[in-house]
């Protein structure tokens, strides 16, 4: 494929096209419109291919409707004990492709205290926050699941329906006991904590820093959880009207 540069002023047709298709969908017939900032997240994630963006958009809406036990409660303070156990971090440095890098330390999750649904809510909270970042919308994310300490108690929490929900959003590479070596094939040393063979901040600090980030986002997460579609206030960064937006490379067949 060839690429052409699209300036901010020419994004409007893409946004209008996605909005028109979204409100015409039978599953969203009760919704009259969607904001620019909300739609552009999905367009950026699919390189402004309107049909692929629509598919992603509808999948997101369907997932919210079918998983209310997860999507309607996005309060970081409600799972503070889990977060304070250094279970989860979004690393401060992106990888060489610009992707955000997330770590989940399964062994830190005590299934006697926290259900799988509560654990998955943490993932959704993080996803909602980082999906507001322009670079993450464009470059995506990568996730490291540290299964050290995985037990039968953990496995019993993962019901078939929850496993299906998880598998619908993940593609996983498995690393064995030599993970310190194999992870280096995917991430450069400055990205990863020392515990994972890198040179970045220690995992405890990374987890605490991201916990603080989530706690500081409590209000916006609650707004997303209670909104029928998750379409809340637009940040200035996402406004199509603002001047001087970055040039976007769009693949064109």
For each residue, the residues with C-beta under 8 A, 3 or more apart:
1: 251 252 253
2: 251 252
3: 249 250 251 252
4: 249 250 252
5: 247 248 249 250
6: 10 11 48 247 248 249 250
7: 10 11 245 247
8: 11 240 242 243 244 245 246
9: 12
10: 6 7 13
11: 6 7 8 14 15 40 43 48 240 245 248
12: 9 15 16 240
13: 10 16 17
14: 11 17 18 43 48 50
15: 11 12 18 19 36 39 40 43 240
16: 12 13 19 20
17: 13 14 20 21 50
18: 14 15 21 22 39 42 43 50 53 54 57
19: 15 16 22 23 33 34 39
20: 16 17 23 24
21: 17 18 24 25 50 54
22: 18 19 25 28 31 34 39 54 57 58
23: 19 20 28 29 31 32 33 34
24: 20 21
25: 21 22 28 29 54 58
26: 29
27: 58 61 62
28: 22 23 25 31 58 61 229
29: 23 25 26
30:
31: 22 23 28 34 228 229
32: 23
33: 19 23
34: 19 22 23 31 38 39 229 231
35: 38 39 231 234
36: 15 39 40 234 238 239 240
37: 40 41 234 235 238 239
38: 34 35 41 42 229 230 231 232 234
39: 15 18 19 22 34 35 36 42 43 53 57
40: 11 15 36 37 43 44 137 238 240
41: 37 38 44 45 131 132 137 238
42: 18 38 39 45 46 53 54 56 57 60
43: 11 14 15 18 39 40 46 48 50 53
44: 40 41 47 48 134 137 138 248
45: 41 42 53 56 137 138 140
46: 42 43 49 52 53 56
47: 44 52 249 250 251
48: 6 11 14 43 44 53 248 250
49: 46 52 53 251
50: 14 17 18 21 43 53 54
51: 54 55
52: 46 47 49 55 56
53: 18 39 42 43 45 46 48 49 50 56 57
54: 18 21 22 25 42 50 51 57 58
55: 51 52 58 59
56: 42 45 46 52 53 59 60
57: 18 22 39 42 53 54 60 61
58: 22 25 27 28 54 55 61 62
59: 55 56 62 63
60: 42 56 57 63 64 230
61: 27 28 57 58 64 65 229 230
62: 27 58 59 65 66
63: 59 60 66 67 71 165 168
64: 60 61 67 68 71 229 230
65: 61 62 68
66: 62 63
67: 63 64 70 71 165
68: 64 65 71 72
69: 72 73 117
70: 67 73 117 120 121 124 165
71: 63 64 67 68 74 124 225
72: 68 69 225 226
73: 69 70 78 121 225
74: 71 121 124 125 128 221 222 224 225
75: 78 79 218 221 222 225
76: 79 80 83 125 211 214 215 217 218 221
77: 80 215 218
78: 73 75 118
79: 75 76 82 83 114 118 121 122
80: 76 77 83 84 211 215
81: 84 85 113 114
82: 79 85 87 88 109 113 114 118 119 122
83: 76 79 80 87 88 122 207 211 214
84: 80 81 208 211
85: 81 82 108 109 110
86: 89 105 108 203 204 207 208
87: 82 83 104 105 108 109 119 122 207
88: 82 83 102 103 104 105 122 123 126 207 210 211
89: 86 102 103 203 206 207 209 210
90: 100 101 102 126 130 206 210 213
91: 100 101 102 103 191 192 193 200 206
92: 200 201 206 209
93: 101 190 191 200
94: 97 98 99 100 101 135 139 191
95: 98 99 101 142 186 187 188 191
96: 187 188
97: 94 139
98: 94 95 135 138 139
99: 94 95 136 139 140 141 142
100: 90 91 94 130 133 136 139 140 141 142
101: 90 91 93 94 95 141 142 143 144 187 191 192
102: 88 89 90 91 126 141 142 143 144
103: 88 89 91 143 144 146 193 196 203 206 207
104: 87 88 123 143 144 145 146
105: 86 87 88 108 109 146 148 149 203 207
106: 109 145 146 147 148 149 150 154
107: 146 147 148 149 150
108: 85 86 87 105 149
109: 82 85 87 105 106 114 119 154
110: 85 113 114
111: 114 115 116 151 153 154 156 157
112: 153
113: 81 82 110
114: 79 81 82 109 110 111 118 119
115: 111 118 119 157
116: 111 119 120 157 158 159 162
117: 69 70 120 121 162
118: 78 79 82 114 115 121 122
119: 82 87 109 114 115 116 122 123 157
120: 70 116 117 123 124 162 165 166
121: 70 73 74 79 117 118 124 125
122: 79 82 83 87 88 118 119 125 126
123: 88 104 119 120 126 127
124: 70 71 74 120 121 127 128
125: 74 76 121 122 128 129 214 217 221
126: 88 90 102 122 123 129 130 210 214
127: 123 124 130 131
128: 74 124 125 131 132 221 224 230
129: 125 126 132 213 214 217 220 221
130: 90 100 126 127 133 136 141
131: 41 127 128 136 137
132: 41 128 129 136 235 238
133: 100 130 136 137
134: 44 137 138 237 238 246
135: 94 98 138 139
136: 99 100 130 131 132 133 139 140 141
137: 40 41 44 45 131 133 134
138: 44 45 98 134 135 248
139: 94 97 98 99 100 135 136
140: 45 99 100 136
141: 99 100 101 102 130 136
142: 95 99 100 101 102 186 187
143: 101 102 103 104 170
144: 101 102 103 104 183 196
145: 104 106 172
146: 103 104 105 106 107 196
147: 106 107 150
148: 105 106 107
149: 105 106 107 108
150: 106 107 147 154 155
151: 111 154 155
152: 155 156
153: 111 112 156 157
154: 106 109 111 150 151 157 158
155: 150 151 152 158
156: 111 152 153
157: 111 115 116 119 153 154 162
158: 116 154 155 162 163 166
159: 116 162 163
160: 163 164
161: 164 165
162: 116 117 120 157 158 159 165 166
163: 158 159 160 166 167
164: 160 161 167 168
165: 63 67 70 120 161 162 168 169
166: 120 158 162 163 169 170
167: 163 164 170
168: 63 164 165
169: 165 166
170: 143 166 167
171:
172: 145
173: 186
174:
175: 178 179 182 183
176: 179 182
177:
178: 175 181 182
179: 175 176 182 183 196 197
180: 183 184 196 197
181: 178 184 197
182: 175 176 178 179 185 186
183: 144 175 179 180 186 187 192 196 197 198
184: 180 181 187 188 189 197
185: 182
186: 95 142 173 182 183
187: 95 96 101 142 183 184 191 192 198
188: 95 96 184 191 198
189: 184 192 197 198 199 200
190: 93 198 199 200
191: 91 93 94 95 101 187 188 198 200
192: 91 101 183 187 189 196 197 198 199 200
193: 91 103 196 198 200 201 202 203 206
194: 197 198 199 200 202 203
195: 202 203
196: 103 144 146 179 180 183 192 193 203
197: 179 180 181 183 184 189 192 194
198: 183 187 188 189 190 191 192 193 194
199: 189 190 192 194
200: 91 92 93 189 190 191 192 193 194 206
201: 92 193 205 206 209
202: 193 194 195 205 206
203: 86 89 103 105 193 194 195 196 206 207
204: 86 207 208
205: 201 202 208 209
206: 89 90 91 92 103 193 200 201 202 203 209 210
207: 83 86 87 88 89 103 105 203 204 210 211
208: 84 86 204 205 211 212
209: 89 92 201 205 206 212 213
210: 88 89 90 126 206 207 213 214
211: 76 80 83 84 88 207 208 214 215
212: 208 209 215 216
213: 90 129 209 210 216 217
214: 76 83 125 126 129 210 211 217 218 221
215: 76 77 80 211 212 218
216: 212 213
217: 76 125 129 213 214 220 221
218: 75 76 77 214 215 221 222
219: 222 223
220: 129 217 223 224 232
221: 74 75 76 125 128 129 214 217 218 224 225
222: 74 75 218 219 225 226
223: 219 220 226 227 232 233
224: 74 128 220 221 227 230 232
225: 71 72 73 74 75 221 222
226: 72 222 223
227: 223 224 230 231 232
228: 31
229: 28 31 34 38 61 64
230: 38 60 61 64 128 224 227
231: 34 35 38 227
232: 38 220 223 224 227
233: 223
234: 35 36 37 38 238 239
235: 37 132 238 239
236: 239 242
237: 134 242
238: 36 37 40 41 132 134 234 235
239: 36 37 234 235 236 242
240: 8 11 12 15 36 40 245
241:
242: 8 236 237 239 245
243: 8
244: 8
245: 7 8 11 240 242
246: 8 134
247: 5 6 7
248: 5 6 11 44 48 138
249: 3 4 5 6 47
250: 3 4 5 6 47 48
251: 1 2 3 47 49
252: 1 2 3 4
253: 1
